[in-house]
Amino acid sequence: MKALVTGATGFIGSHLVETLLKHNWDVRCLVRQKGPYSWLAKLPVEYVQGDCRKREPLAEAVRGVDAVFHLAGVTKAVDRRTYFEVNAQGTDNLLHACERNNPRLRRFIYVSSLAAAGPGGTPRTEEDPCEPVSDYGRSKLAGEAFVLRRSSTIPITIIRPPIVYGPRDRALPPLFRLFNMGISPCLTGERQRFSFCYIDDLISGILLAFQKEKACGEIFFLDDGIHYSWDEIKDVILKVTAGRQTLSIPVPKFFIRGTACLCDVFAFIRRQPTFFNRDKAQEMIQPGWLCDNSKAKRMLDFEPRFALFTGIQKTYEWYKKVKWL
């Protein structure tokens, strides 16, 4: 088997590449720039240089592969246009290349996001209407629309993960550091709940989606099946890190929005995206981000192995090993 992986140098993509190689796949990676590619540096993979926003290099990238795993995208940007150029139009360009250059493609798997479906205080299913609240979510939903539009000519599957975490994830260390300082920020007046998926479970679900013929044309949520309150998340991290009790500091929504606006101004001046913006603020102030994995369990035989405590424990040990903490 031969696979094309876009977004291969990132957190999720690098784990997928490693797992494919362990299963004796030949792997081709679409990369925007020449190396070094930190997580892939010593792996026996083929590189094709190109950008999903430009169609020309994509023909070579998709030619002769059995599966395309499309993970490339932007999660933060200076402006709305960039989200849609990369996450939506870039996806359509890749689909166009598959139609023109690989008529025998066995599966195109698009890794979207729970953000495309939208937030909610109750778990979302694949049948629920989509109500994204951010430009990121809207751009991923637009990417899904391009994928579904080609489903009559390309065998497709869409995966919508919630919060994904694990080794190599750069989002968690700042939270660990805050807790280590005895600080636990929380949203004023809200009891938020969240779905999580440990990286190994997500990769397992993606591969199951390729293996199962009945997954063709379908959309799946993948999570660990448990919905966590902020207090439960905090307790897990404190138990794993043997940290001291934290002081909960309520953060009002107006402060989150105001900080985001300042970050956007700074990003506009520098023409570089910042770690936080109005898009992320809009996602942060929602009552919850929950999904239901029943369909994946039923159709893919998806069985998550890592609840939050075990996953955070493995992640924390890795952070300590590589001195990220």
ABEGO torsion letter per residue (X at the ends): XBBBBBGAABAAAAAAAAAAAAAGBBBBBBBABBOBBAAAAABBBBBBBEBAABAAAAAAAABGBABBBBABEBABBABAAAAAAAAAAAAAAAAAAAAAABAABABBBBBBBAAAAEBEABBBBAABBBBBABAAAAAAAAAAAAAAAAAAABBBBBBBBBBBBEBGBAAAAAAAAAAAAGBBBBBBGBBBBBBBBBAAAAAAAAAAAAABAAABGBBBBBBAGBBBBAAAAAAAAAAAAGBBBBBBBBBBAAAAAAAAAAAAAAAAAAGBBBABBAAAAAAAABAEBBBBAAAAAAAAGBBBABBAAAAAAAAAAAAAAAGAX
